[in-house]
Amino acid sequence: MNVKQRQDCGHPGISAKECYSRGCCFDSSIPEVKWCFYPKFKGMVFVVSLL
């Protein structure tokens, strides 16, 4: 995902653990961009049980 497409999912100084607990992605390798951000939507997945 392009860093410009990241939608903020946290707050300044959020830890990776707290970010992941919100169901979000964390990447602090690029300075001055959102580190905690929502994952890119890839569509819905349906699971069907045949039991």
C-alpha positions in Angstrom: 0.0 0.0 0.0 1.3 3.4 -0.9 2.0 5.4 2.4 -0.2 8.2 1.1 -3.2 5.8 1.1 -2.8 4.9 4.8 -5.9 5.8 6.9 -5.0 6.6 10.5 -6.1 3.9 13.0 -4.3 5.2 16.1 -2.8 8.2 17.7 0.7 9.7 17.9 3.0 7.4 19.9 0.7 4.3 19.7 2.5 1.0 20.3 2.5 -1.8 17.8 0.7 -4.0 20.4 -2.1 -1.5 20.8 -2.3 -0.9 17.0 -2.6 -4.7 16.3 -5.2 -5.1 19.1 -7.4 -2.6 17.1 -7.1 -4.9 14.1 -4.8 -2.5 12.3 -1.4 -2.6 10.6 1.7 -1.2 12.1 4.8 -0.1 10.2 7.3 2.4 11.8 10.0 2.0 9.1 9.1 5.2 7.2 9.4 8.4 9.2 6.7 11.1 9.2 3.8 8.9 7.9 1.0 7.2 9.7 2.5 4.1 11.5 -0.8 2.6 12.7 -3.3 2.3 9.8 -6.3 0.4 8.6 -5.6 -2.6 6.4 -6.3 -2.3 2.7 -9.8 -3.7 2.0 -9.6 -6.8 -0.2 -13.2 -7.9 -0.3 -15.2 -10.3 1.8 -14.4 -13.9 2.4 -17.2 -16.4 3.2 -16.5 -19.7 4.9 -19.0 -22.4 4.5 -19.1 -25.5 6.7 -20.4 -28.7 5.1 -20.9 -30.5 8.4 
